Amino acid sequence: MNKYKKAIRENVCSVCVDSSDSGECTLTEIEICAVEKFLPQIVKVVHSIQSDDVFDYVDLLRKNVCVYCRAQDEINNCYLREDANCSLDRYFPLIVETIQKVDKTISV
C-alpha cells in the first residue's frame, strides 16, 4: 500500500486544490481526505476490473466506497460530490491512472 500512497501523493495530492504550494494537505482533522481514508478500498476497486471506460470504475467506486462515506445519504446523494468538493470524485480518473501505473512497475 505504501507504493500507492507515495504515487498518489506525487500525482494527485500535488495538484489537489486542498494542498499548499509545497504539496502538503491543508484539510483539517474535521475535513478528512476521502482518498487517504479509503485508499485500500479504492485500490481494491481499481484491481477488481479492467476497462477503458472510467465510468465502469466510478460505478464500482459508488457501490463499494462511497456507501461508507458520511457525506452520502441513504439514497446515494452526496453533498460533497454535488458541490464538486469531494477529492475522490474530482480526481478519480487520475487516481485510477496512478494506481495502474504503480501496478505496471510492480509487475515488471
N, C-alpha and C positions, 0 to 999 in steps of 0.2 A: 504493500500500500504506500510505502514511502516514496517510491518512484513516481507514483501517480500524484501524490501530494506535491512533490517538488515540481513536476511538469505543470500541474495546474497553477501553482504559484507563479511560475515563469511565464506561462502563456495566457492565463486567464486573469489572475489577480493583477498582473502588471497593466492590464487595460481596463480593469473594472472601475466604474465611476465611484465606487466606495473605497478606493485606495488613494494614498497620498502620492506625491510626486516621486517618492522613493520606493513605491510599490507596497507599502505597509497598509494593512486593512484599517480603515477608520471607523468601522462599526463598533458599537459598544457591546457590553455583555447582554444588554436587553435586545439588541438588534443582531442576533446571531446570523452568520452567513449560512445559507442553505447548502451551498456547495461543500463547505467544510463539514457541516453537521452530517450530511447524508452521503459523503463521498463513497464509503463502501457499497452502499445500495446503488449509487449511480454507476459505479464500475460494474456491478453485477448486471444492471440493466443493459449497459453497452455490450457486455460479453454475452448476453442472452440471445442476441440476434445479429445477423449480418444483413445490412440493407443499404442501398444507395439513397434511400429516402429518409431524411432526418425525422419526418413525421412518424415513421414507424417507431423510432426511438422515443419520441415525445409521447406517443400513446402509452408505451410501457412505463415511461417516467411517471406519467399521471396516475397510472394504476398501481405502481409499486413504490413510489417515493412520495409524491405529493399528498397521498391519502394520509400520511403520517405528520404532515406539516400543520401546525396550529393556525396558519393563515387561511387554510382551506376549510370551507364549511361542509356540512353533510351532503350537499347536492353539488359538490365539486367546484363551487365558486371560490376564487382566491382573490382577496383584496390586494395582495401584493402583485400578483400576476396582472390583474386588471389595471393597476396603476403603473405597469412596467417597472416595478420596484423589486422584483424577485431576481436575484443574481443568477440563480439556477436557470430560470426561464430565459432571461436575457442572453446568457452566454452558452446555452446548452449546445448549439451546433459546434462551437469552439471547444467545449468540454469533450464532446464525443470525438472530435478530431484529435484532440490531445491524448485522450486515453488510447485511441487506436494507434497513434504514433509511438507511444510508450510500449504497447504490445508488440509492435514490429521490432523494436530494439531488444526486447526480451527474447523474442523467438529467433533472433539472428545469431 
